[in-house]
Amino acid sequence: MPKANVYNMEGGKVGEIELSETVFGIEPNKNALHDSVKNHLANRRQGTQSALTKGEVSYTTRKPWRQKGTGRARAGYAGSPVWTHGGVAFAPKPRDYSYTLNKKVRRLAMKSALSAKAQEEEILVIDGLKMEEIRTKTMQNLLDALEVKGKALLITEAVENNVVKSARNIPGVSTTTATILSPYQILTSGKLIVDKNALKKIEEVFA
């Protein structure tokens, strides 16, 4: 059964905790992870790209010169896609790129991402991830005590404003809650620093 170390807010180790085998101990499914990341990125696309077609550009449709006898290439109108400042052939238009992923695939992707982190021993559990005041230095001291360098994701049970505001100015560190955690966030983060109650919430939802 996978395990993770438990720390206090000073960064001192206070014990170990067993992680759910069904959530943190499965063989990561690469196909599910790929599908989940692709879906996440597609849903984030704005889809606002737009260009004018040849029928939408503001040009006269008068023929620039006669068809034959000038020595120049034949031309029908100035808005042609082959002309500078003309319309765009097959112009992109605003569209919605989002789509829904199968629920079973979403759950499998989440378990796969968490299991991968557990196998790499990149899950650190904090016994009470809360702060009495907004202080970046206190958060940085915690990360230094945990020997966390580079990217990290702080996961709390509910929104902790003091934790969010204390971490937001630290490069590479982001925050989220157990209810909106996504495989993309897990895979693009280094260490997962999880509140003990948030860990229970994750296991309840995905077990």
N, C-alpha and C positions, 0 to 999 in steps of 0.2 A: 504493500500500500504506500502511495507517495506521501511524503511528509514535507513540512516547511517549518523554518525557524520562526519563533515568535519573539518580537522585540517590544520594548517600551518606548515612550516618546523621547527618551534620552539616547536611544540607539543601543541600549544594553540588551543582550539576549536573556530572555526569561523562561525559555522552554521550547518545546516542539509541539506541533499539531498535526494530526493525521488528516490528509485530504481525501475527499470522496473518490473512490476508485472509478465510479461511473462518470465523473466529471473531469477529473485530473489524471486518470490513469489509463485512458484509451490510446490506441494507436492512431496518431494524427492522420486524417484523411486529406491528402493534398488536393484532390479534385474539389472537395467541399470548400476548402480554404480558398482555392482559386476562384470558384464561383462566387463566394461571399465577397471577396475583395473587389472583383469585377462589378458586382452588383452595387456595392457601396460607392465606388467611383462613378458609376453611371448615374446613380441617383443624386450625386453631388453636382453633376453637370448642369449649367444654367440653360444651355440650349438656346441662347439668344443671338447666335451668329446669323447674319442676314446680308444679302447682296441683291442688287437689282438685276433682273433679267433683261433681255433685249426689248421686251415689250413694256418695260417700266422706266427705262432711262428717258431723260428729257431731251430728245433730239427730234428734228423734223424727219419725216419719212420720205422726203423728196430725194430722188435719185441724184447723187453728187455730180455726175457727168454721164454723157451718153454711153450706151453699151459698147459701141465699136468706134474705131477710128482715132482714138486719142493716144494710143500707145501705152496707156496705163491699164492696170488690172481692172476688170469689171467690178463695180461696186453698186450695191442696192440702196444702202442708207447708212448714215453716220453712226447709228446706234448698234451696228453689227458687233458681235463678240470679238471679231478679228481686228477691230479698230481700237486705237487708244481711247480710253474714256468711254468705250462702248459698254453694252450690257455684258453680263457674265453668263456663259453657257452652263446650264445645270446649276444655277445659283443656289447656295445654301439658304434655307429659310428656318425661322424659329421652330423648334420641335421639342418634345418631351422625351428625354432619354431614359427616364426611370422605368423600372419594371419590378415586379414582385418575385422574390425567391421562395421556393417551396419551404414550408415551415420545418420539415424534417432536415432539409439541407442546412438551414440556418442554425438549428440546434447542434447538428453534427459539426459544423464549422466552429461554433463557439467552444464545444468540448475539445475539438482538435487543437485550437489555439491555446486553450488553457493547459491541456496535457503537454503540449510542446514546451511551454514555459516551465511546467513542473519538472519535465525531464531535464531541462537545462539548468534547473535549480535557480531560477530567476524570479521566484515568488517569495516575497518577504511579508510576513503578517505582523501588523502592529496592534497591540492590545490597547485599543482606544485611540484612534487617529483623529484627535481633536485638538484645537488650540484656543486658549482663552483670549488671545489678542492677535491682531494682524501684525506679523513680524517675519519678514523674509529671512532675517539672520537665524532665527530659531529653526525655520524649515531647512535652511542650508546646513545648519549644525547637525540636524537629524540625518540628512542625506550623507554628510561626511562621516558620521558615526557608523552608518550602514555600509559605508564604502561604495556608495552609488555614484558612478561617474557617467556622464553622458545622458542618454534619454531614460526617463522614468515616468511611470503612470501611477498616480495616486488614486485609489479607489475607495470611496466612502459609502456607507449605507444610504445616506441621504445627503443633500447638498449642505456642505459645511463652508459657509462663506469665509470664515477666517482661514481655513485651509486653502481654499481656492485663491484668495487674494494674497496669501503669503507665498504661494508657489508660482504665481503667474509671471513673475519677473525673473525666474530662474530659467536660463536657456535649456531647452530640451525636456523640461518637466511640465506635464499636463495633469489635469484632474478630471475625474468623471465619477458617476455613481454606479452602484451595482445593477440598477434597473435599466440603464441605457448603455451598458458596456457592449462593445462590438468587437468582432474578430479583427477588424482592420486596426482598431486602436491597440489591441494586444500585440499584433504582429509588428506594428511600427514603433513599438516602445521597447526599451531595454528591460529594466527591472519593473516588476509589478509590486507596488507597495500597497497591500490590501488591509483595510481595517478588519478586525476580527468579526465584527457583526456583519460587515459587507460580504465576507467570505461565506458565512452561514446563509446569507440571502442568495448568493450565487448558487450554492449547493442545493438549496430548496427549490430554486427555479429550474435548474437544469438536470437535477438528479433523476 
